[in-house]
């Protein structure tokens, strides 16, 4: 009976042609709406003048003067500062997140369950609430206007990453830890030889998310980086291009926005396989 049921052919449901056409039309519209802002920025970056508005979706004249003017100033330094801040923050935050998530997942201590909840709730408050406190602390330790001060501020906001990685580590069988400890492994050995290799997709995911969020962050960076244009990140520096006292150059801003996306695209393309694996495997035991 069971063999007969398994051998029976399964029904294949056929979709109607009109349903497929409607699906493709909806997907096409959504794609166009999503790509329209990016296309507008790209067109503005190769348009002459300084206006952000055009009567056509294709420029009447394509110029590269905006890109030349962009690199004649401090823009290259802004890109470098952003990469230094985002990559360093990502490395430090992943290290801190790994230690904290492992402790909350595998160890037993007083306030374990409430600790992660309290940390997560505190970080849910908007950043504008503690901007004054951040600036006061950095001033007291003489790190205002420095990239190091900005890295320290970014590295402290890891509650969500800890919560996410803790859930991922919970999905790893504890029997692996116990087997390693039976063979004489310590907690540190279990963490570095067992947990981290298995959690690598999620660690890469958190790394990419941290790089993207810190690379594009503006509010905290504009408060901390008061040391002049040479200390600006790309988000703060681009703001100066459309906040000039005598002119507002939107085409130059658009060119900067186009160039600023390339480092993130390269990082994403290099780590996309690990990112997709971490996203698919991390949605368990949350």
N, C-alpha and C positions, 0 to 999 in steps of 0.2 A: 504493500500500500504506500509506504513512504517512498520507495524507489519510483513508483508510478507517478507520485506527485512531483518528485524532483525532476522526472523526465518530461513532464508535461511542459509544453512551450508556454512562455510567458507572453502576456498580451503587451503589445507595443502601442502606446497611445500616440495617435497622430494629431499634431497641432494643425489647426486650420490655417491656410495661407493668409487670410486676413489678420489672424492673431499674430503671426510672425511679422507681417508688414507693420502692424501697429506697434509691436515691440521694438522693431528696428527704428521706426520713426521717433518714438519716445526717447530711445537711447541716443539717437542722433541729435535731437533737440537739446537734451541734457548735456551732451558733450560740447555742443556749440556754445551753450550758455556758460559752461565751465571754462572753456578756452578763450572766450571773448575778452575778458580783462587782460589775459596774458598777451593776446594778439594786439590789443590796444597799446599796451606798454611797449611792445616790440616796434610797432609802427611809429609811435611817438619818439622812440630813441633814434630813428633814422630820418626824422623829419626836420626840415630847416626851421629856424626861428626858436622861440621859447614857449609857444602856446601849447597847451595840452589838448586842445580841441581841433578836430579836423572834420571837414564835410564829407570825407570819403574814407572807406576802410582801407584804402591803399594810397600811400603818399604820392603826390604829383612829382616829387623830387626826393631821391634817396641820397643822404649825405652821411659821412662818417665823422664829421667835425665834432659831434657831441662826444664820441668815444675818444678822440684826440684830446679834447679839452678835459675830459674826465681824468686821464692819466697824467696830465700836466700838473696836477695839484697833489693833494694828500690821499687820493683815493686808494692807491696801492697800499699805503700804510694802514688805511682803515680795514682793508680786506685782511691784511696780515694780523692786525690786532684782533679782529673777530675770530680768526682761525686759532690764534693763541688762546684766547679766552674760552672759546667753545670746546676745543679739543682737550685743553687742560681740565676744564670743569667736568667734561664727560669722563675722563680717566679717574679723577678724584671722586666724583659722585658714584661711579660704578664700584669703586673700591669700598667706599663707605656703605653703599647700599648692600653689597654682598655680605659684609660682616654683620650688619644690622639684621638683614633678612634671615640669615642663617641662625642668628641668635633667637629671633622671634619664632622661627619655625621648629628648631630642633632642641633648644634648651628650655628648661623650666625654671622660672624665677618669679619673685613677687612682682605683681603688676604687669605680667606679660601680656595678658589679653587687653587690659585697659591702656597699656602704654602705646601700642600701635594705633588704637582708636583716638587717643588724645593727640598724638602727633599728627594724625591725618586730619582731624578736625581743626587744629590750630592752623595748618597750612591752607585750609579752605578759605580763610579770610583774605580779602583782596590785598595786593601788595601796597596799595596806597595807604593802608592803615599803619604800616611800620616803616615807611620811607624815612621819617624823621629819626626814628630810633637807629636805623641802619646808618644814616649819615653821621649821627652823633657818635656811634661806636667807632666807625672808620676814622673820624676826626681825632678821637681820643688815642688811637693807636697809629696815627699819622699815615694812614693808607688811603685817604681821600684823593681822588684824581689819579689813581693808579690802577693798572690792570690786575695787580695782585689783589687789591681790595675788592674789585668786581668779581674775581674768581672765587674768593672766599664767600661772598654773598650768595652767588649762584650755587655753590657747593652745599650750602646748608639747607636748601629746600628740596629734600629728597623723600618726603613722607609717602607720596604716591608711588614712587619707584620701589620703596621698601615694601609697601603693602603688596604691590604687584609681584615682585620677586619672591616674597614670602609665600604667596599662593602657588607660584611655580614650584618652589622647593618642596612644598607640601605634597605635590603630585609625584615626587620622587620617592620610591619605596624606602622606608626606614631600614628594611632588612639589609640594604647595601651598606648603610652606616655600621650596623651591628656586625656584619661580616668583616668589614675592614678593621673594626676595633678588636674583634676576636683574634685577628692576625697581628695585633700589636699597634695598630694605627692610633694616633692621637686625634683630638678634635681638629687641629690644624691640618693634619694629613688628610682626614676625611673631607674637609672643606676644599682643599686645593687639588686633591687627586680624584675625588669622587663627585662632589657637588658641582664644582665649577665646570668641569668638562661636560656634564650632563645639562647644565643650565646655560651653556654658551649661547644658544639661539636667543634666549631671553636677555642675556647680558648685552648682546649685540643690539637687540631692539632698544633697550634702555640707553645704550650709548648713542644710537642714532637720534632718538627722541631728545636726549639732552643736548646734543650738538645743534639740532634744528631750533629748539626753543631758546637757547642762549645766543645763537648766532643772530636771530631775528629780534631779540628782546630790545626794547627801546626805553621804557619808563625808568627802570632802575639804573640802566647804563647812563642815561642822560643826567641823572642825579649824582652818580658817583664820579663820572669822568668829567671833572672840572679843570683838568690840567692843560687844556688847549687842544687844537686840532690834531696834534701828533698822537694824542692818547685816545682819540675817538674810535669806536667800533663803527662798522659800516652802517648800522641802523642810525646811530647818532650823527654820523657824517653826512648821510644822505639828507637828513632833516635840514642841515645848513644850506643845502642847494636850493631849497624852496622856502627859505626863511631869511632871504637876503634883504638888506635894508632898502636897496634900490631896484632890485629886479627879482622876479620869480621865474627861474629857468626850469620849466617842467620837462622839456626834452632832455636836458642834461640829467635830471633826476631819473627819467625813464631809462636812459643809457646805464646809469649806475645800478638801477634795479635789475636790469638784464644781466650785467656782468656779475653782480653779487650772487646770483642764483647758481652760477657754475660750480663753485666749490661744494655746495650742498648736493648738487646733482652728481658730482663725481663720487662723493662719499656714499651717497645712496646707491648708485650703480655698483660700487665695489662691494657693498654689504647687503644687497637686496635679497639674496638667497637666505642668509641667516635671519634677516628681518622677517621675511614671510614665514619661515619655520618657527620663529619665536612667537609671532602673532597667532599662528594656528595651534601651537602646542600650549601656549600660555593661558588659553581660555578654559582652564579646568580648575576645580577646587577653589574657586574664588570665594 
